């Protein structure tokens, strides 16, 4: 019998910001305002894999399993503003071409590259480390890997997250709250990012500033094979969704948006905070 749905509210401090690149999409990768939802699922999956002594390939299979149980995922800044930029990065080519193993001292131009890579700097507004709060809701704590193996998602997994994005995107988890969220519907305000999927009707912002960005729909991730991967989805526009994202302008007036939920959508709440999510029986 499955356990009841579980919520996690995680406060994450960033050392400087983050880089989240769609591998193979473009050498000159774009930057994002906040870590994409699938990147956050990847961070949770990495921690789960490490805790359960699973290899990298097997760990990658956890992301679609998490997505199948995902009911809500929202982000809001606690004290920082995202600044997107690109800088030059030296890349080393590791490949075998025409029988030659790269990098090769005889072909330095073919061994190295220096494309502009998108990054996001999180700038603090109160002299404290830049911090994001992530609100996640899953339908169950039991994540089934295959017919014989089932692993448990709990607060310890969230505490052990050490990066969100590329290896340079080091973070420190400073607080994890595990709880059973309350559900509500209709119209309400939210301070968390939310997707424009069927059943979500944005009304108007209560406090600015809000921006939108196209991201991979975290609820639609089924696998990471050649027929279903982020690169293909970005290029074809499949399984992408427009997200509304809150941008802080000062620490006194927090961004807030009025949203009406229809069909099978609902709010998940904890201590007056609410995130937009999918209602599943």
C-alpha positions as CSV (number, residue, x, y, z in Angstrom):
1,X,0.0,0.0,0.0
2,X,1.4,3.4,-1.0
3,X,2.2,6.0,1.7
4,X,0.1,9.2,1.7
5,X,1.4,12.2,-0.3
6,X,4.4,14.0,1.2
7,X,5.6,17.6,0.9
8,X,9.1,19.0,1.3
9,X,10.0,22.7,1.8
10,X,13.8,23.1,1.3
11,X,15.9,26.2,1.8
12,X,19.0,26.2,-0.3
13,X,22.0,28.6,-0.1
14,X,24.0,29.1,-3.3
15,X,27.7,29.9,-3.2
16,X,27.5,32.2,-6.2
17,X,24.6,31.0,-8.4
18,X,24.3,28.2,-10.8
19,X,24.7,26.9,-14.4
20,X,22.1,24.6,-15.9
21,X,22.9,23.5,-19.4
22,X,20.9,21.3,-21.8
23,X,23.6,18.9,-22.8
24,X,24.0,18.7,-26.6
25,X,21.5,21.6,-27.2
26,X,24.0,24.3,-28.1
27,X,27.7,25.1,-27.3
28,X,26.5,28.6,-26.4
29,X,23.9,27.6,-23.9
30,X,21.3,30.0,-22.5
31,X,20.9,30.9,-18.9
32,X,17.8,30.5,-16.7
33,X,16.3,32.7,-14.0
34,X,16.2,29.8,-11.6
35,X,17.2,26.2,-11.7
36,X,14.7,24.4,-14.0
37,X,12.4,21.9,-12.3
38,X,14.0,19.0,-14.1
39,X,17.4,20.2,-12.8
40,X,16.0,20.1,-9.2
41,X,14.7,16.6,-9.8
42,X,18.2,15.7,-11.0
43,X,19.7,16.9,-7.8
44,X,17.2,14.9,-5.8
45,X,17.9,11.8,-8.0
46,X,21.6,12.2,-7.5
47,X,21.2,12.3,-3.7
48,X,18.9,9.3,-3.8
49,X,21.3,7.3,-6.0
50,X,24.2,8.0,-3.6
51,X,22.2,7.1,-0.5
52,X,21.2,3.8,-2.1
53,X,24.6,2.9,-3.6
54,X,23.4,3.1,-7.1
55,X,25.6,3.8,-10.2
56,X,25.4,6.9,-12.4
57,X,23.4,5.2,-15.1
58,X,20.9,3.7,-12.7
59,X,20.7,7.1,-10.9
60,X,19.6,8.7,-14.2
61,X,16.6,6.4,-14.3
62,X,15.4,7.8,-11.0
63,X,14.5,11.2,-12.6
64,X,11.5,9.8,-14.6
65,X,10.4,7.8,-11.5
66,X,10.4,11.0,-9.5
67,X,8.5,12.8,-12.2
68,X,5.8,10.1,-12.2
69,X,5.2,10.8,-8.5
70,X,5.6,14.6,-8.7
71,X,2.5,16.6,-7.9
72,X,4.0,20.1,-7.4
73,X,7.3,21.9,-7.7
74,X,7.7,25.6,-7.0
75,X,10.6,28.0,-6.3
76,X,10.7,31.4,-4.7
77,X,13.6,33.6,-3.7
78,X,14.1,34.5,0.0
79,X,16.6,37.2,-0.4
80,X,18.2,37.4,-3.9
81,X,17.8,38.5,-7.4
82,X,18.9,36.4,-10.5
83,X,21.3,38.1,-12.9
84,X,21.7,36.1,-16.1
85,X,25.0,36.4,-18.1
86,X,27.3,34.6,-20.4
87,X,31.1,34.2,-20.1
88,X,33.9,32.5,-22.0
89,X,34.7,28.9,-20.9
90,X,37.5,26.7,-22.1
91,X,36.2,23.3,-23.1
92,X,38.4,20.3,-23.8
93,X,37.4,17.9,-26.6
94,X,37.5,14.2,-25.5
95,X,36.7,12.2,-28.6
96,X,38.0,9.7,-31.1
97,X,37.9,11.0,-34.7
98,X,39.5,9.3,-37.7
99,X,41.5,7.0,-35.4
100,X,43.0,10.0,-33.5
101,X,42.3,10.4,-29.8
102,X,41.5,14.0,-28.7
103,X,42.9,16.1,-27.1
104,X,45.8,15.9,-29.5
105,X,49.0,18.1,-29.3
106,X,49.1,18.0,-33.1
107,X,45.7,19.6,-33.4
108,X,45.3,22.1,-30.7
109,X,42.5,24.0,-32.5
110,X,40.5,20.8,-32.7
111,X,41.2,19.9,-29.1
112,X,39.9,23.0,-27.4
113,X,37.0,25.4,-27.7
114,X,35.9,28.5,-25.9
115,X,32.1,29.1,-26.3
116,X,30.1,31.6,-24.3
117,X,28.2,29.7,-21.6
118,X,25.1,31.0,-19.8
119,X,25.2,31.3,-16.0
120,X,23.0,32.9,-13.4
121,X,24.4,34.9,-10.6
122,X,22.1,35.1,-7.5
123,X,22.7,38.5,-5.9
124,X,21.8,38.9,-2.2
125,X,19.6,41.8,-1.1
126,X,20.4,41.5,2.7
127,X,24.1,40.6,2.9
128,X,23.2,37.0,3.7
129,X,24.0,34.1,1.3
130,X,21.6,34.0,-1.6
131,X,18.8,31.5,-0.8
132,X,16.0,29.9,-2.7
133,X,13.1,28.0,-1.2
134,X,11.9,24.9,-3.0
135,X,8.4,23.5,-2.4
136,X,7.9,19.9,-3.6
137,X,5.0,17.5,-3.3
138,X,5.0,13.8,-4.2
139,X,2.2,11.3,-4.3
140,X,4.3,8.8,-2.3
141,X,7.6,8.4,-0.6
142,X,8.3,5.1,-2.2
143,X,10.1,5.4,-5.5
144,X,9.9,2.2,-7.5
145,X,13.1,1.6,-9.6
146,X,12.2,-1.8,-11.0
147,X,10.2,-4.9,-10.1
148,X,12.6,-5.8,-7.3
149,X,13.9,-2.5,-6.0
150,X,12.1,0.3,-4.2
151,X,13.8,3.3,-2.5
152,X,12.4,5.8,0.0
153,X,12.4,9.6,-0.5
154,X,12.7,11.4,2.9
155,X,14.2,14.5,4.4
156,X,17.7,13.0,4.6
157,X,17.8,12.8,0.9
158,X,17.0,16.5,0.6
159,X,19.6,17.4,3.3
160,X,22.3,15.6,1.2
161,X,21.9,17.7,-1.9
162,X,25.2,19.4,-2.6
163,X,24.7,21.0,-6.1
164,X,21.9,22.1,-8.3
165,X,23.1,22.3,-11.9
166,X,26.6,21.6,-13.2
167,X,29.5,20.7,-10.9
168,X,30.3,24.4,-10.3
169,X,26.8,25.0,-8.9
170,X,27.6,24.2,-5.3
171,X,24.8,24.7,-2.7
172,X,24.2,24.1,1.0
173,X,20.9,22.9,2.2
174,X,20.1,24.9,5.4
175,X,16.6,23.7,6.2
176,X,14.3,20.9,5.3
177,X,10.7,20.6,6.4
178,X,8.9,17.3,5.7
179,X,5.1,17.4,6.1
180,X,1.7,16.3,4.9
181,X,0.4,19.2,2.8
182,X,-3.1,20.5,2.9
183,X,-5.1,20.9,-0.4
184,X,-7.4,23.7,-1.6
185,X,-8.8,24.9,-4.9
186,X,-10.4,27.9,-6.4
187,X,-8.7,31.3,-6.4
188,X,-5.7,32.1,-4.2
189,X,-2.4,33.9,-4.1
190,X,1.0,32.2,-4.5
191,X,4.6,33.4,-4.1
192,X,6.0,30.4,-5.9
193,X,6.7,29.8,-9.5
194,X,4.0,28.0,-11.3
195,X,3.4,26.3,-14.8
196,X,0.8,27.4,-17.3
197,X,-0.6,24.0,-17.9
198,X,-4.2,23.0,-18.4
199,X,-6.3,24.1,-15.5
200,X,-4.1,27.0,-14.4
201,X,-5.5,30.4,-15.0
202,X,-3.3,33.3,-14.0
203,X,-5.4,36.4,-13.0
204,X,-3.0,39.2,-12.1
205,X,0.0,39.9,-10.0
206,X,-0.6,41.3,-6.5
207,X,3.0,42.3,-6.0
208,X,5.6,42.6,-8.8
209,X,7.9,41.4,-10.4
210,X,7.0,38.3,-12.4
211,X,8.6,37.0,-15.6
212,X,7.9,33.9,-17.8
213,X,10.3,31.3,-19.2
214,X,9.9,28.2,-21.3
215,X,11.1,25.1,-19.5
216,X,10.8,21.3,-19.8
217,X,7.5,20.2,-18.2
218,X,8.6,18.2,-15.1
219,X,5.3,16.3,-15.0
220,X,5.9,14.9,-18.5
221,X,9.4,13.4,-18.1
222,X,9.0,9.7,-19.0
223,X,12.6,8.6,-19.9
224,X,16.0,9.8,-21.1
225,X,16.4,7.7,-24.1
226,X,17.1,8.9,-27.7
227,X,13.3,9.1,-28.4
228,X,12.6,11.2,-25.3
229,X,15.3,13.6,-24.1
230,X,15.6,17.3,-23.2
231,X,17.5,18.2,-26.4
232,X,14.7,16.8,-28.7
233,X,12.0,18.4,-26.5
234,X,13.6,21.9,-26.7
235,X,14.2,21.7,-30.4
236,X,10.7,20.5,-31.2
237,X,8.9,22.4,-28.5
238,X,7.4,19.2,-27.2
239,X,6.8,18.6,-23.5
240,X,7.8,22.2,-22.7
241,X,5.7,24.6,-20.6
242,X,5.7,28.3,-19.8
243,X,6.5,29.0,-16.2
244,X,5.7,32.2,-14.3
245,X,8.6,33.1,-12.0
246,X,8.8,35.6,-9.1
247,X,11.6,38.2,-9.1
248,X,12.3,40.0,-5.8
249,X,12.9,43.8,-6.0
250,X,13.3,44.3,-2.2
251,X,12.9,42.2,0.9
252,X,9.8,44.0,2.1
253,X,7.4,43.4,-0.8
254,X,7.4,39.8,-1.8
255,X,6.2,38.9,-5.3
256,X,2.7,37.5,-5.3
257,X,0.3,36.3,-8.0
258,X,-3.4,35.6,-8.0
259,X,-4.2,32.3,-9.7
260,X,-7.5,30.4,-10.3
261,X,-7.3,26.6,-10.6
262,X,-9.7,24.5,-12.5
263,X,-10.1,20.8,-13.5
264,X,-7.7,18.6,-11.7
265,X,-5.4,21.4,-10.4
266,X,-5.1,22.4,-6.7
267,X,-3.0,24.3,-4.2
268,X,-0.8,22.5,-1.7
269,X,-0.3,24.5,1.4
270,X,2.0,24.7,4.5
271,X,2.1,27.5,7.0
272,X,0.2,29.9,4.7
273,X,2.5,29.2,1.8
274,X,1.0,27.5,-1.3
275,X,2.2,26.0,-4.5
276,X,0.3,25.1,-7.6
277,X,0.1,21.4,-8.3
278,X,-1.8,18.5,-9.9
279,X,-4.4,16.7,-7.8
280,X,-4.3,12.9,-8.1
281,X,-6.4,10.5,-6.2
